[in-house]
Amino acid sequence: MNKVVTMILVGAGNRGRGVFGQYALDMPHRAKYVAVVEPDEKKRNTFAQEHGIPASMRFEKPGVFFAKTDRVADAIVIATPETERLGTVLGAIDKGYHILVEKPLGCSLDETIKIIDAAKKFEGIFVVCHQMRHISGYSVIKSLIDSGRFGDIITIQHSENLSYHHMAHSYVRGLFNNDSMTPMILAKSCHDMDILCYLIGKRPVRVSSFGSLTYFKEQNAPKGAPAYCLDGCPAYKDCPYSVLKIYFNEDTDPACIRQMGIVKNKRELFELLRHNQFGRCVFRCDNNVVDHQVVNIEFEDGVTASFQMAGHNYFDRRITKISMTNGEIYFDLTEGLVKAYTFSPLSEEIIKPQGMTGSHMGGDKIIMDAFVDAVRTGEKSYILTPVEMSLDSHLMAFAAEQSRTQGRVIEL
Ligand SMILES: NC(=O)c1ccc[n+]([C@@H]2O[C@H](COP(=O)([O-])OP(=O)(O)OC[C@H]3O[C@@H](n4cnc5c(N)ncnc54)[C@H](O)[C@@H]3O)[C@@H](O)[C@H]2O)c1
């Protein structure tokens, strides 16, 4: 019989409870949480109750957890904010837990390198949650590239197009709105840097970037707009960012609500939005991260890639177009179709990858499946995102930010 992998969750917020916790509730024959570390009492106890974790295995801080326990499970899932990564990862390595950690690995290049260096001496499974590599659409593209039918990659055009309300929630009002923690290109787009490295399969050499915060600024606030949307804003009928339009829809992303804490109903949500950070006027926040950025990357052997992050779009979609010596591959993640063409013989193919449903187009479940299988069997080949493969994506993101702010090309 296959073993149930026992786990500890560190950080029972949106990702921790809603994605990694939900996995064990959906797949009790594969994974079980036996301890939780979370400073917020309500979140800690909610998670513990959902997973049947006794009071003795609920902790407020990772330091206390590591000091008070020996190795109590097979694996640890780290879903804290990135500010809390380094100590938690080092503690987990020290205790010998298999590790799944959220991206990005750290808030600075120094932290990232410390983690990757520490991981070199670690023999367990160590996965970074770059789940895009596991989305079946990208797996199809990777196998088309590897088939050799399309020749060699010359260049890739890739973009991450955020819907206007996703941009506002996460990067204007929300948790990732200020580069005192992480720049946008790291917080959001280390996924994109990672997928470029994965598809191209070569190392990056040089990076340049431009971008700025253009729109979400006080000077663009409607006349008379108060600090909070619900404080009688005169513009709420016309403003697309009104909290009433964003947070009370059938298709409002539950991840947005989970980032506000444990919210039981719409009445509670309404009360929270009167004064929490997500209820603020989008033109009157403490945000400073860009709302648009372009990055150019040169890889080994002269392969190039251009990346664009744009925060003003009707809906979320990543688009990837790969130009190769004998063909072209095009993929719109939201449309869910891979379109592949070869020049010789002339051919056109449209592929509908299977399983692109659920959070992050199925990537979250598949990466957890891969992690659990790797821990169960000790077989590292399940893992597409081992920690050492995150070095280049993080280097590219930090270099892009350096280029953008210093106005120069950065050699890696
Ligand atoms: N892979 C992805 O696609 C993806 C998507 C969204 C967020 N993320 C990343 O996941 C991480 C968590 O994001 P989130 O949206 O869940 O945020 P969140 O704020 O909802 O969850 C973080 C949780 O960690 C807790 N926490 C804070 N300090 C802690 C500590 N020292 N020890 C234990 N817990 C602590 C917070 O109280 C909170 O409950 C971030 O690093 C974010 O960048 C990844």
The ligand as an ORCA input file, in Angstrom:
! r2SCAN-3c Opt
* xyz 0 1
  N       3.073     29.843     -6.616
  C       2.188     30.777     -6.836
  O       1.593     30.869     -7.899
  C       1.869     31.785     -5.761
  C       0.658     32.489     -5.789
  C       0.394     33.402     -4.768
  C       1.335     33.603     -3.767
  N       2.508     32.923     -3.784
  C       3.515     33.097     -2.724
  O       3.062     32.370     -1.587
  C       3.443     33.046     -0.391
  C       2.206     33.246      0.483
  O       1.270     34.045     -0.214
  P      -0.258     34.077      0.259
  O      -1.025     34.681     -0.837
  O      -0.633     32.749      0.775
  O      -0.161     35.103      1.473
  P      -0.986     35.079      2.845
  O      -0.652     36.333      3.565
  O      -2.414     34.789      2.575
  O      -0.361     33.830      3.638
  C       0.855     33.897      4.333
  C       0.622     33.355      5.728
  O       1.872     33.237      6.412
  C       1.677     33.641      7.748
  N       2.964     34.010      8.341
  C       3.568     35.221      8.410
  N       4.751     35.115      9.042
  C       4.904     33.813      9.369
  C       5.909     33.070     10.049
  N       7.020     33.644     10.495
  N       5.728     31.751     10.228
  C       4.599     31.135      9.789
  N       3.614     31.783      9.130
  C       3.759     33.105      8.931
  C       0.691     34.796      7.647
  O       0.036     35.054      8.879
  C      -0.258     34.263      6.583
  O      -1.317     33.529      7.135
  C       4.102     34.344     -0.836
  O       5.485     34.191     -0.795
  C       3.665     34.516     -2.270
  O       4.611     35.196     -3.073
  C       2.777     32.006     -4.746
*
